[in-house]
């Protein structure tokens, strides 16, 4: 299979769910004999000097990048209020990217063009004009759902009204594009079911984020009574969830168990948070190795109330045999079982009570952690996920070839 993969940001470094999802699946596809070419936007927000890529980032046949200025601009945002276009999407529309896409399509005969997220949808017509490839969408989230949930949790009325306005246009766009794909790859079965309820009618399958499980070594030596949180602090759901935990949950935990420690890591941690002085709260900022950071602590918390898709940090922590306390929405998209391989709580008092019970019960933590690792081994091994996708791509290709030649 020859696959052209389109990304809205370069999938490296592997410090966010999207980059991990893209890279792990691509490596597994290549291991199965696929030939994958990458065409990625190199955006102003996530700019990367590709000359500094490590030597082992060598799974692509070719890598092409196009610089795209997708910064939030006040003037553009204001003008968009009077437009029918989604501002979320229009920031990723680029003449230069379109030109490079045409050039790339004309340079090779691809079997599949795989779009990573909705934000590559503006290029579907262009792909179909210049290629007979199957156009697939790997949807990492239901995009409008993220912003609906953020809007619902926003108290400041002017901001809430503005977010509602943007969300309605994003939803309209996402639903209009829904059946333009030849095949849909949803990040979870839950998202796939939702897309079908929203009107998706073409072929589809769930391709969850899988892990290269050999990379996840269990650390038996952890800091005693230590709780961790990790996530990019410039992503609104993470920031909201962290602030809720710090203000509502941590005081209850610290009061009942003064020896407990809370360790926080994440990209783009704001200076005021780095300077935070609070009892037994340790702000690490961006860490070199997220796996090592998670592995060093007894518990991980995922206090999210907005977002969509699935949280890769949960399955990473499960692979490390960690006990996790999460909100129900934080664990959405992962078919976990409360009390068996994770602990779920949706209000501050219950969340704190779960932490306090688990931090003093080594045997319970160990049992939940062992169950969590078995669960990930069974359902989130990237090799198995990639194999199912390759088999599906081969089937679709043969079916498409038969249809073209029969007609």
N, C-alpha and C positions, 0 to 999 in steps of 0.2 A: 504494500500500500504506500502510495506517495501522498503525503499529507502536508498541506500548507496551513500553518497555524497563525492566526491573527490575534495579537494582544494589544490591549489599550495602555499597558505599561510593561516595561521590560521585566520578565519573571525572575529577577535576581536583585538583591540577595534574598535568601529564603527566610525572610523574617515576617511574613504575613501570609494569611491563609490563601490568598489568590496565587501568589508566587509558588507556594508549596504545592497547591493543587495542580498548577500548570506543569511545573518541573517534574514532579514525581510521576505523573501520568505519562508525560512525554518520554522520560527515560525508560519507563516500562514498555511503551509502544516500540521504541527503538530496539530494546532487548528482544522483542518478538519479531524483529525483522522489518519494521516499518521505516520509511525514509521520511524524516520530518524537516521541513523548512520553516523558519520563523520569520515573520514580518511583524515587527513590534513598533508601536509608538514609543518614543523616548521623551516623556513628558517633562514639563518644567517642574512639576511637583515631585516626581520620582526619577529624576535624571540620573543616568548611569553612564560612565565612561566604559564602553564595551571593550576597550583595549586593556582594561584592568580586570577582566573576567579571569577567574582561576582556571588553571590548566584542565581541571576535571569537568569543567562546564563545556563538554565536547560532544554532546549527544545530537546536536542539530547538524544536518547536512550543510545548510547555509543559514546565516543570520543576517537579516536586513533590518535596519532601524531608520526611523524618520523622526526628526525633532518636531514636537508638537507643543505649542504654547497653550496649555489648558488652564492657566491661572484664572481664578475667580476675579473678574473685573467689574467694578461698580457700574461703569457706563454700560457694559454689555448686559449685566444683570437687570439694570433698569429698563433698557430698551426691550429686553425679552418679555417684560410685563405686558407689552402691547403686541406680542407675537403669539402665534399658535404653536410655535416650536418649543420643544422641551429644552430648557437651558442645561439640564443634566447631560443631555445627549449632544447638543450642538457644540459643546466645548471639545468634543472629540471628532468633529468634522474638519477634515484637512485636505486641501487641494493637493499638497505634496504627497500625503499618504496615499490618496487615490491614484496619483500618477505612478507611484512606486508599486502599488498593488497591480495595476495593469501591466507594468513591465515584468513583474514577477510571474504573473499568470501566463504571459506570453513566452516566458523563458523555459517553461517546463509543462508537462502534461500531468496535472494533479488529479488524483482520484477523489480526494476530499479536501474541502476548505473548511477548517474548524474555527469558528468564531468563539473567542473566550470572552463572554459576557455580552449583554445587550448593546453595549456602547460601540460595537463593531457593526451593528445592524444597518447603519446608513450606507454600507458598501455592498449590500446584498445584490442590488440590481446590477452594479458594476461587475461583480463576480460572474453573474449569470450571462452578462453580455460577452465576456471574454473567456469563459471556461464552461466545460460540460461537467465539472466536478460536482459531487454531492455537497451541498451547503448544510453544515451542521452547526447548531448553536449549543455551546456548553454554558448553561446558565448557572452561575455561581450563587445567585440569589434570585428571588422575585423582587426586582429592583424597587418597584413602587411601594411594595410592602414595607421595606426598610423605612422609607420616608413617611409613610402613613403612621407608623408606630412612633417615629421621632416627633412628628407633628402632634400626635395625641399626648405625648409626654411633655410638650412645651407649654409653660404657663404664661409667658410674656405674650400678650395678645397680638401686637403687631407682627412679631416673629412667627407666631402660630398661623396667622392669616397668610403671610408670605409663603411659608412652607406648604400650607394647604394648596395654595395656588400652583406652586411648582410641582407638587405631588400629583395633582389632577392631570397636568399636561404630560408628566412622565408616564402615568398609568395609561392615558389615552394612546401614547406612542407605543408602549410595550404591548398593549392588546392589539393595536393595528398591525404590528409586525409579527404577531404570534404564529400565524400560519404561512409566513414567507420562508421559513426554514424547511428544508427537505426532511430533516431529522432533528429532534430535540434531545439533548443530554442534560437532564436535571441533576442537581447536586445531591438530591435525596428523593426517596419515594414520596415523602410528604409534599415536597415542592412539585413533583410530577403530578400528583393527584390534584393539587391546586391549579396547575396550568390547564389540566383537562377540564376542570370546573369553569375556568375562565374562557374556555372555547377552543383550546388547542385540539386539532383533529388529525395531524399527521403522525408519522411514526415517532416513537420516543422510548427512552429507557433511563433508568437512574444510574448515574456514574458518580458515586460518592468520592470524596477526597480519600485516597488511600495512602498508606505509608510504606516506605521501605523499612520493614520491621527490623532488619538487621542493624539499623542505626540506633535502635532504642534499647540501650543497656540499662538494666535495673540497678539503681544505687541503693544499697542496703544501709548506708551511713548518712542519715539526714540530721539536720538541726532539730533538736527536740522541741516539740510544741511550736512548730513553725508553719505558717500559712503563707501561700504566695498567690499573687495575681500578676498576669502578664498579658499585655495587649497594647497595640498602637494607641497612644493617648490623643492623637489628632483625629481618631475615628469617633464620631459622636456617640454611638452606642457604648463604646468602651468607657469614654469619659463620664457619661451619665451613670453607668453602672458602678464604676469605681467611686464616684462621689457619693452615691447612695450608700454603698458599703461603708465608706469611711465615716460618714455622718450618722448613719442609723444603726449599723450592725457592729462595727468595731468597738464603739464605747461599751456595748453590752458584753462583748467577748472579753475585752481588757479588764472590765470591772470584776467579772466572775473569775477570770484566770489571768492575773497580772504577769505571769511568766510567758504567756503567749506572745509570739512575734508575728508581725505582718510585713512581708517583703514584696515590693512592687517593682516591676520592670516593664519597660515599653519604649518603643521608638517615639521620638518627638515629644518627650516629656517636657511640659512647660517649665520655665525657670522657677515660678512660684511654688510648683510642686516639688521640684528638686531641693528647694530651700526649706521644705516643710519640717517643722520640729514637733513631733508628737510622740507620745509614750509608745515605745516598742514598735514604731512604724519606720521602716527602712526603705528609702526611695533609691533605686539603683540606676534609673534611667535606662538607656539602651544597653543590653547585655550582648556579649559576643556569641554566646551559645545558649539559645532558649531551652534546648533539651537538658543541658547541664543545670540551668537555673531551676527548671521544674523538678528535676530529679533530686535537688538538694533539700526539698521541703516535704513535710509530712502530708500537707493538705494543699489543694488548689481550689480557689473560689472563682466562679464565673457568674457574677451578679448582673446579668443583662436583662433589659426590659424592652429593647428594640433591636432591630437587625433582622436578618433573614438567612436562608441557606443553612449552613452547618458550621460549627466552630471547630477548626482544625486543632486548636490547642486542647480541646477536650479529648479528642482521640489520641493526640500525642501523649497527654498525661495518662490516659488509660493504658497506652502501650508501655509506659514507664511503670505500670503497676501502682499508680497513684490513686488515692481516694479524693474524689471531687465533690464539692458542694456547689450546686448550680441552681439558678432559677429554672422553671420549666421552659421558658422561652430560650434561655441560654443553651439548653440541651436539645432544642427543637431540631428535627431532621436526623437525629441519631436515635435509634430504637432502643434506648436504655431502659433499665428497670429500676425504679426507685427502691433503695434499700438493699439491692443486690449488687449492682455494679456502679452505682452513683447514689448521691443523696440530693434530693430536690426540695427546695423551699422557696416560697414566693413573698413572704413578708419578713420584716427585720427580726422579729422575735423568734420565729421558727428557724430562720437562717442561722442566727447566733446560737440557738439551742443545738442545732445539728453540729455546728463546729465544736461547741464545748463538749458534746457527748463523744465525738469522734477523736478529738485531740487527746483525750485521756484514755482511749480504749484502743490500744495497739492491735489487739487481736481482730477487732471489728474492722479497723482500717486495712489490715493485712488481707482479710477475707474479701472486702470490697475491691481492693486493688488487684488481687489475683483474679477475681471474676471479671474485672474490667479488661485486663490483658487478654484473657481467653476470648472475650467478646470481640476485641479488636483483631485478634489473630484470625478469627472466623470470618468477619465481615469486612475488614478494612485493609486487607493485604493488596497492595497496588498491583501485584502480578496477576491476581485473579480478576481484578476489575478491568485491567488493560486487555487481558485475553478475551473477556466477554465483549469488549468494545471492538476489538479487531475482527472477531467472528461476525459481529453485527455489520461492520463496515463491508466485509467481503460479501455478505449476503445482499446488502443494499446495492453494491456495485454490480453484482451479477444480475440482480433483478432489473436495474436500470439499463444495463447493456442489452438484456433480452427485450425490454420494452422498445428501446430505440431501433433495434434491428428488425423487430417484428413489424414496426410501423413503416 
